[in-house]
Amino acid sequence: MPSLRPRAIALFLGAAGAALIACGDAVAQPGEQRCPVPAAAAGGPSNAHSRFVEANLNPPAIRPGARPHSLAERMRAYDVPGISVAVFRGGKLAWARGWGVRDTSTCAPVTSDTAFQAASISKLATAVIALRLAEQGKLGLDQDINRFLRSWQLPRDPKLAPDGVTLRQLLSHTAGLGIHGFPGYQPGAALPTPAQILDGQPPANTGAVRSTQPAGGQWTYSGGGYVLTQLALSDVSGIPFDALAQRELLGPLKMTRSAYAQPPSAAILADIASAHAGGVPIPGKYHVYPELGPAGLWTNAADLARLLIDVQAAAAGQEGHRLSPAMARAMLTPIKGNWGLGPALYSNGARRFGHDGLNEGFQSSMIAYVGKGDGIVVLANSGQARRLIDEVVRAIATDYGWTDIAAPAVEEKALTHAQLIEVAGTYAGGGLSVVLKARPEGLFADTGGPQPERLIPLSTTRFFSEIMGIVAEFAPDYSSFDIVEGGPPIKLVRTKSEGSQPERRR
């Protein structure tokens, strides 16, 4: 079981924390102004809610008497050139707009139409397409995926997957396949076919997608499984995946600024965000991801809001959407841990679903309620944007009273050493482990980094990891904790109490 090393969890959780990722060589210091602030009108219409976001950003823990930060301040502090935000209420888009610039070399502003790479959010859209074809009888959720593959076959592992792997397992990351994610390719570089990606053959730059754990046995995130899904969908439909996505999802939902085209089409290129590291565009402006199913969607926040609204409506029992009510509910039902058929699922408080994303120079997050038509989408053109995204989400959630999505910022809570000892122990889950130790000066997490990190108490059961940028909420008896902000909702279960060997019993 790997430790919760900062770099590893940064990749796993969507790069939690700007300080954890060093990509490229910045030509300016964080916080330095590279472009003039665009005119407010460039980002789209403003209203009282968007203006609240512009003036009220906070981390989870605040110092006594601290004033809120402005959005402009935080974008400079975190070296995030531009963001695209959408908010929906009652099943309708409430507002959407952009802030900042889409490219610091041209200083062109982010508009309400600017397309960003959605990164792993692509998986949720791919899952909807897959479930549509399952409803059409083109492939089965619980049959060996090889039955539906025409152009390639997944080598069967007689020990780990004697009966093959299923679409249900692929969508829920329980197929036991390897290859977590993909680095992408420079524009103009030779691109591998899906079969070459799956076999790890040149020009693919990742290893072969094969069984590494028992199929159906546990949850292990696999972007490779979504490439396999992509290929199966193309094979059973008889058309390329990008065309299939346009026919089955993007066109019907009027997601006019969205496409799985890699590299981008001329229409997308007309208003596109460049990928940034350290506040400057990466070489080539963006990476190309032929791994369309897991990582290849270009889109904006408003278009993703339309997708989430459609899933919400179907799950609420409304007919005439991309999925039937029964299939939408199946999508939002946990398979293993906090994961459904595509989305991450949040069960603390009112039920919610969503996904995060990280491609080279892009970061994204979206979350929506299951039982009502409300939610938030944020896209950014920086690989170090997680902290900013979380603070934008917190501001929106505070403004609308959506405390399940993000609790309002609070001052650090003073806990006794005896209370911290109750929390301390070893926790593991989702392929991660962390040791929490109670010291006189506070609770510290040993994540495998150079120094243990002090966790800031927000309550007796809620703690903020300032370096990692995540919020953990513990069960009342401290038998487990869930990551509830700053990354996917991974549950880690206590395996040992501090200073003891046997499993903790209460």
Summary of the structure (lengths in Angstrom):
residues: 506
radius of gyration: 21.8
end to end distance: 24.6
largest distance: 64.1
contacts: 1867
relative contact order: 0.17
helix: 27%
strand: 23%
